[in-house]
Amino acid sequence: MTIFLVLFGALLLLLFIGVPVGFAMIGASICVLALNRGFDVVPYEMVAQRTLYGVNSFTLLAIPAFLLIGRLMNESGISDRVFNIARSAVGHLRGGLGHVNVLSSFIFAGMSGSAVADAGGLGPVQIRAMERDGYDRGFSAAVTASSATIGPIIPPSIPAVIYGALANVSIAAVFLGSIIPGILMGLMMMGLVAFISHRRGYPVATRASFSDFARAMVAGFLPILTPMIIIFGILSGIFTPTEASAVAVVYCAFIAALVYRTLTLSSFWRICRETAVDTAALLVIIAGSALYAWVLARYQVTSQIIDFLSANIESVVVLLIVLNLFILLIGCFIDSVPALFLLTPIVVPLIQTYGIDPIHFGVVMILNLMIGLITPPVGTVLFTVQKVADVRFGMLIREILPFYIPLFGTLILITFIPWLVTFVPSVLLR
């Protein structure tokens, strides 16, 4: 118990004083090692070895590739093409541009795999268009922020890659298990948008003609092939998820540079530099989490947690409720990627002792953490959209409150109806 308190207490203290997450994990791990051995005999060679071991993973190469895809999509103007497809499809419904916002996020999700990329790339396009058509800026920002959470649910997904690598489960299965939850999120959000739009009297646009829809599809057809290439390639066995991400990068760069001619050599170099910086920040977290997970295993902290919960919780339903509340709380204070590295080594052995499918719970955990992205006080997507929309934080919070209903509704459904997650992988990966 002492080791448990030192490990988690030191981590929380370091995070509270502003130490970056990766270094906080390393610092907390060293504190535990020092407690047991003394600072003068801490095995620093082992510390270095374990941190380096954490980033020595072929699977995790998919992360910089998906980050690069998101930046390529934003830089090349593909966001506008995706938005136009969605507008021609559902723009005529009550609260049409709200539906367009959700649908375009759904489409863009299959390309970037990142909620922040969605909010930062599509966000300005969505908010400007909605405000120009008479929607309140706060409502436009709220729809944009909440729909961005679909990004890491619909495959491909950076969190799914991380979870699959850490939990040692099929990344393709996590991808496929996310499809139905992502569709549920989108449909529930569109239902809420229609309800609010009807109450506020938001405008109804003219239905796009078939020729307009066809032109939008032709203009955006090549980008929306990206998720199809990734999923088909993985399911057919042509390439692994990591190789799929590399193929998608080459494809996106090709259409941006040679088909649309919106990507120059200088802009591509700048995008690569920015992606390298983002990747380096993630690698520090990955390295720190590897050492942290090793300390958890070395001193049997995970086993102690499992034994404690097993002695006090017999019902799988109660355990799922407790874990959901715990992960939601963590997601309010820690960004989704660090939270995955922190929680997965602890949670996966626990759920397996209760017979819970790790694919099922992986999707549940990712959705939990996506809700955290639009929840104060950290809420990365929340602050990204606030900056893009230039709205007061209090107004954004007030407008986004109703959108927790579809998010929590989807979370409850997939938590207690596992086949909503497991059905598609069981059919396609049989």
Secondary structure, 3 states (H helix, E strand, C coil): CHHHHHHHHHHHHHHHCCCCHHHHHHHHHHHHHHHHHCHHHCCHHHHHHHHHHHHCCCHHHHHHHHHHHHHHHHHCCHHHHHHHHHHHHHCCCCCHHHHHHHHHHHHHHHHHCCHHHHHHHHHHHHHHHHHHCCCCHHHHHHHHHHHHCCCCCCCCCHHHHHHHHHHCCCHHHHHHHCHHHHHHHHHHHHHHHHHHHHHHCCCCCCCCCHHHHHHHHHHHHHHHHHHHHHHHHHHHCCCCHHHHHHHHHHHHHHHHHHHCCCCCHHHHHHHHHHHHHHHHHHHHHHHHHHHHHHHHHHCCHHHHHHHHHHHHCCCHHHHHHHHHHHHHHHHHHCCHHHHHHHHHHHHHHHHHHCCCCHHHHHHHHHHHHHHHCCCCCCCHHHHHHHHHHCCCHHHHHHHHHHHHHHHHHHHHHHHHCCHHHHHHHHHHCC
